[in-house]
Amino acid sequence: MTGKDNEIILNIKSRRSVRDYLDRPVSEESVKKIIDAGIYAPTGFGSEPWFFVVVQNKEMMKRMSDYCKPKLLAQLKDMPNDNVAEFKKMLGREDFDIFYGAPLLVIVLGSNAGFTTDYDCAMCAQNMMLAATSMGIGSCWVGTACFFQDNVEFMSELGIPYDYRVIAPIVFGYEGEVLERPPRQEPRVVWIH
């Protein structure tokens, strides 16, 4: 990081996907601030297509994790990549939690009626993760959890309307073991002058 980076750029560069959490709850006030930051994301046609479900129930999160793991394993079955092989081993372990022991799951859902819903909700999710970072709270977008939307019982228990879909399941919490941030590669950029 250069000395010229402002607070926003430093926050963006310090955000990381956290996969180890302390057993310490995130306050309701902090959750509200995180969601509030999310809703300031840009939206197509001013649609604001989001709906949020906040899950702090560990038993519910365990059931969701147990439901999603075999579904992802089946999808990854034929992928040879070394990183995927390690993840498949983890998914096969009974004690592995796709939510990494986080105390909080916020599910960002998007309206099926929205024209730009996926983009709008993804930007909302990014705002939420950046806000959390600025507050000293770690986060990780757990795409694996999207499988639970295939389960009518989960959708009903979570109070999710039929006309919404899961876009971004994000866990939040205070970081446990701090791992070094992986380096970023130089992007491919084409300049047209």
C-alpha positions as CSV (number, residue, x, y, z in Angstrom):
1,M,0.0,0.0,0.0
2,T,1.3,3.4,-0.8
3,G,1.2,6.4,1.4
4,K,-1.2,8.1,-1.0
5,D,-4.1,5.6,-0.3
6,N,-7.0,7.2,1.5
7,E,-9.1,5.4,4.2
8,I,-11.5,3.9,1.7
9,I,-8.8,2.5,-0.5
10,L,-7.0,1.1,2.6
11,N,-10.3,-0.5,3.8
12,I,-10.8,-2.1,0.4
13,K,-7.2,-3.4,0.3
14,S,-7.5,-4.8,3.9
15,R,-10.8,-6.6,3.4
16,R,-10.3,-10.4,3.2
17,S,-12.4,-13.5,3.4
18,V,-12.2,-14.7,7.0
19,R,-12.5,-18.4,7.7
20,D,-11.9,-18.6,11.4
21,Y,-14.1,-16.8,13.9
22,L,-14.1,-16.2,17.7
23,D,-17.1,-17.3,19.7
24,R,-18.1,-13.7,20.2
25,P,-21.5,-12.3,19.0
26,V,-21.8,-9.4,16.7
27,S,-24.1,-6.8,18.3
28,E,-27.5,-6.0,16.8
29,E,-26.4,-2.4,16.4
30,S,-23.4,-3.5,14.3
31,V,-25.6,-5.8,12.2
32,K,-27.9,-2.9,11.5
33,K,-25.0,-0.6,10.5
34,I,-23.6,-3.3,8.1
35,I,-27.0,-3.8,6.4
36,D,-27.5,0.0,6.3
37,A,-24.2,0.4,4.4
38,G,-25.4,-2.4,2.0
39,I,-28.5,-0.5,1.0
40,Y,-26.4,2.4,-0.2
41,A,-25.1,0.3,-3.1
42,P,-26.1,1.5,-6.6
43,T,-29.1,-0.2,-8.2
44,G,-30.4,-0.4,-11.7
45,F,-33.5,1.8,-12.2
46,G,-33.5,2.6,-8.4
47,S,-35.0,-0.8,-7.8
48,E,-33.5,-1.7,-4.4
49,P,-34.4,-5.4,-4.9
50,W,-33.0,-6.8,-1.7
51,F,-34.4,-8.6,1.3
52,F,-32.3,-9.7,4.3
53,V,-32.4,-12.6,6.7
54,V,-30.2,-12.5,9.8
55,V,-29.4,-15.9,11.3
56,Q,-27.7,-16.2,14.7
57,N,-29.1,-19.6,15.5
58,K,-26.1,-22.0,15.6
59,E,-28.3,-25.1,15.3
60,M,-30.0,-23.7,12.2
61,M,-26.6,-22.8,10.6
62,K,-25.4,-26.4,11.3
63,R,-28.5,-27.9,9.7
64,M,-27.9,-25.6,6.7
65,S,-24.3,-26.6,6.5
66,D,-25.0,-30.3,6.7
67,Y,-27.7,-29.9,3.9
68,C,-25.4,-28.0,1.6
69,K,-22.1,-30.0,1.9
70,P,-23.2,-33.1,-0.1
71,K,-24.8,-31.0,-2.8
72,L,-21.6,-29.1,-3.4
73,L,-19.5,-32.3,-3.2
74,A,-21.7,-33.7,-6.0
75,Q,-21.1,-30.6,-8.1
76,L,-17.3,-30.8,-7.6
77,K,-17.1,-34.5,-8.2
78,D,-15.2,-34.3,-11.5
79,M,-13.1,-31.2,-10.9
80,P,-9.4,-32.1,-10.9
81,N,-8.0,-28.8,-9.5
82,D,-5.7,-29.3,-6.5
83,N,-7.4,-26.5,-4.5
84,V,-10.8,-28.2,-5.2
85,A,-9.4,-31.5,-4.0
86,E,-8.5,-30.1,-0.6
87,F,-11.9,-28.4,-0.3
88,K,-13.6,-31.7,-1.2
89,K,-11.8,-33.4,1.6
90,M,-13.0,-30.7,4.0
91,L,-16.5,-31.0,2.7
92,G,-16.4,-34.8,3.4
93,R,-15.6,-34.3,7.1
94,E,-18.6,-34.5,9.3
95,D,-17.3,-31.7,11.6
96,F,-16.6,-29.2,8.7
97,D,-18.9,-26.2,8.9
98,I,-19.3,-24.2,5.7
99,F,-19.9,-21.1,7.9
100,Y,-16.5,-21.5,9.6
101,G,-18.0,-21.2,13.1
102,A,-19.1,-17.6,12.5
103,P,-21.7,-16.3,15.0
104,L,-23.7,-14.6,12.3
105,L,-25.1,-15.3,8.9
106,V,-26.8,-12.5,6.8
107,I,-28.5,-13.7,3.7
108,V,-28.9,-11.1,1.0
109,L,-31.8,-12.1,-1.2
110,G,-33.0,-10.6,-4.4
111,S,-36.4,-10.1,-5.9
112,N,-37.1,-12.3,-8.9
113,A,-38.9,-9.4,-10.5
114,G,-35.8,-7.2,-10.6
115,F,-34.0,-6.6,-13.9
116,T,-30.6,-6.0,-12.4
117,T,-31.1,-7.9,-9.1
118,D,-28.0,-10.1,-9.2
119,Y,-25.7,-7.0,-9.8
120,D,-27.5,-4.8,-7.3
121,C,-27.4,-7.4,-4.5
122,A,-23.7,-8.3,-5.2
123,M,-22.8,-4.6,-4.8
124,C,-24.9,-4.5,-1.6
125,A,-23.0,-7.5,-0.3
126,Q,-19.7,-5.9,-1.1
127,N,-20.7,-2.7,0.7
128,M,-21.7,-4.8,3.7
129,M,-18.3,-6.6,3.8
130,L,-16.4,-3.4,3.5
131,A,-18.4,-1.8,6.2
132,A,-17.8,-4.8,8.5
133,T,-14.0,-4.5,7.8
134,S,-14.1,-0.8,8.8
135,M,-15.7,-1.9,12.1
136,G,-13.1,-4.6,12.8
137,I,-15.6,-7.4,11.9
138,G,-14.5,-10.1,9.5
139,S,-16.7,-11.6,6.8
140,C,-16.9,-14.2,4.1
141,W,-19.3,-14.7,1.2
142,V,-20.3,-18.4,1.4
143,G,-21.6,-19.2,-2.0
144,T,-21.8,-22.9,-1.0
145,A,-24.8,-22.0,1.2
146,C,-27.0,-21.0,-1.8
147,F,-28.0,-24.7,-2.1
148,F,-30.3,-24.3,0.9
149,Q,-32.8,-22.4,-1.3
150,D,-33.7,-25.8,-2.9
151,N,-35.2,-26.8,0.4
152,V,-38.7,-25.5,0.9
153,E,-38.6,-26.1,4.7
154,F,-35.5,-23.9,5.1
155,M,-37.0,-21.2,3.0
156,S,-40.2,-21.3,5.1
157,E,-38.3,-21.4,8.4
158,L,-36.3,-18.4,7.3
159,G,-39.4,-16.5,6.3
160,I,-38.2,-16.0,2.7
161,P,-40.9,-15.0,0.3
162,Y,-41.4,-17.2,-2.7
163,D,-40.5,-14.4,-5.1
164,Y,-37.0,-13.9,-3.7
165,R,-33.8,-15.9,-4.4
166,V,-30.6,-16.3,-2.5
167,I,-27.8,-14.1,-3.9
168,A,-25.2,-13.6,-1.1
169,P,-25.0,-15.7,2.1
170,I,-22.4,-13.8,4.1
171,V,-21.0,-14.7,7.5
172,F,-19.7,-12.1,9.9
173,G,-17.8,-12.2,13.1
174,Y,-14.6,-11.3,15.0
175,E,-11.6,-12.9,13.4
176,G,-9.8,-15.8,15.1
177,E,-6.6,-17.0,13.4
178,V,-5.3,-14.3,11.1
179,L,-3.9,-15.6,7.9
180,E,-1.7,-13.7,5.5
181,R,-3.7,-12.2,2.7
182,P,-2.9,-13.9,-0.6
183,P,-1.2,-11.6,-3.2
184,R,-3.1,-10.2,-6.1
185,Q,-1.9,-10.7,-9.6
186,E,-1.5,-7.7,-11.9
187,P,-4.7,-7.4,-13.9
188,R,-4.9,-7.6,-17.6
189,V,-5.8,-4.1,-18.8
190,V,-6.4,-2.8,-22.4
191,W,-6.0,0.9,-22.7
192,I,-7.7,2.6,-25.7
193,H,-6.7,6.2,-26.2
